[in-house]
Amino acid sequence: MLYAVLSESRLRALLLFGLLAALAVPGTVFAQGGAADAISTPLHYPSAPGILFIPPSNQQQPLKQGQKFVAHTNIEVFVPSGLEPDEEPPYPGYGYETPASIACHYGLVSTGQYPNCNPNLTTVNPTGGSNSIAVVDAYDDPSAPGDLAWFSLQFGLPLKSKQFQVVWANPISSTCYRGTVPIDYTGGWEIEEATDIEWAHAMAPNATLYLVEACSPLDYDLKAAVLVASNLVQCGQTEIDPNTGVLGTCPKNSTGKGEVSMSWGGNEFVGENGSDGCAILDDSCFTTPYVVYFASSGDSPGVSWPGTSVNAVSAGGTTIRRNALSFNFIQEAAWTFTGGGQSAIEPIPNYQSSIAGIVGKWRGVPDWSFDADPYTGVYVYDTFPIQGFEYLEWLIVGGTSVSAPSLAGIENASGIFHSSSNLQLQVIYANKGITADFTDIQAGFCGNYMGFTAGSGWDFCTGVGVDNSYKGK
């Protein structure tokens, strides 16, 4: 099923059972569960009073009989106090990131008269992008087309009516009744989807964008969605027979190129590194020619799959530190809760041979990083109610769910379309340490008990570092 892009007016109001009072409490955290009994002291360091909301979709779900993998989101939302529902970003008095400030900060546009890339002043957006980016998520976000349209309008990003499509990945083997994809009424997966499409589009505003919605976060539904996403990038077709629901393949000699973004993740499992031609959801599902796959490294200490897949670029997280008064840039450091470490399943790939002294015999993650701290997060427009309540339209969003689609967009806008994720990663590792290509992040900690340190060269917190132009990708 396809949706066209629709315009949307702002209708929503801020009411989350006493949220107005909570907004005045510095650093309040609404953890998984989202109820009054889920308030605790934050482990992050807020730059302003407000609340941190972690949707229940971020929790690792239990496996059912016959399953090997179930995904969770990697999304965190920070709501500064004192905002009104109809206020538009950038908010006066706050320094959260816009498409223009991120593009300035990561060397995608000229810094011009604002070398510190102040979010309240910088206005030059990225202009690149071509071919396709397909974002894979679970469940349906009925607000996605309108939210993307309003986000684009607010920040001056181009968006044509045929440039964005929502596709339901619903083959005959799906857990859903044919012709339907359910909604996650907690709102967690909807925030995930809004973030994914808006920031893939922000970084590559001229690329065709697909939101591929799986019926559930279960392995067989996600497998179908990944295959549909790969088909859409490669040949612009869903290749699901409308009569039988059987998933097909693209015609021979299809020449489509682009990226697939997977910002979800879950526990590693035996068999994830399989090569069975995607009979089950495993590494072999990420091998479509001229499609490069991006996956979040996770929002907690340790690793998650598919971020550990040798066939995916693992997207880690950083925090952008700004002056609290001027909002000028001070430093970029590792985000405390970014995922990172050694896989327990995946052996070290050839492209990581230069860091074998660090990772040993196993795949190390992340590969490449992006701002993911919710306290230094990016603006996202989302009108779907969170956990059944009306909420702010404009959110400050973090988590490595920001990283994966954003880096996929940057790679797309670079104009270099590699024949595989493996070749993409060979190029990234060959160019690590080249300051014109990447900025090495050398401050901050991450991992269990802060056991990993961001230091000179590749590390378990930020990989090769963050972007510093379209070069070397």
Secondary structure, 3 states (H helix, E strand, C coil): CCCCCCCCCCCCCCCCCCHHHHCCCCCEEECCCCCHHHEECCCCCCCCCEEEECCHHHCCCCCCCCCCCECECCCEEEEECCCCCCCCCCCCCCCCECHHHHHHHCCCCCCCCCCCCCCCCCCCCCCCCCCEEEEEEECECCCHHHHHHHHHHHHCCCCCCCCEEEEEECCCCCCCCCCCCCECCCCHHHHHHHHHHHHHHHHCCCCEEEEEEECCCEHHHHHHHHHHHHHHHHHCCCCECCCCCCECCCCCCCCCCEEEEECCEECCCCCCCCCCCCCCCCHHHHCCCCEEEEEECCCCCECCECCCCCCCEEEEEEEEEECCCCCCEEEEEECCCCCEEEEEEEECCHHHHHHHHHHCCEEEECCEEEECCHHHCEEEECCCCECCECCCCEEEEECHHHHHHHHHHHHHHCCCCCCCHHHHHHHHHHCCCCCCCEECCCCCEECHHHCEECCCCCECCCECCEECCCCCC
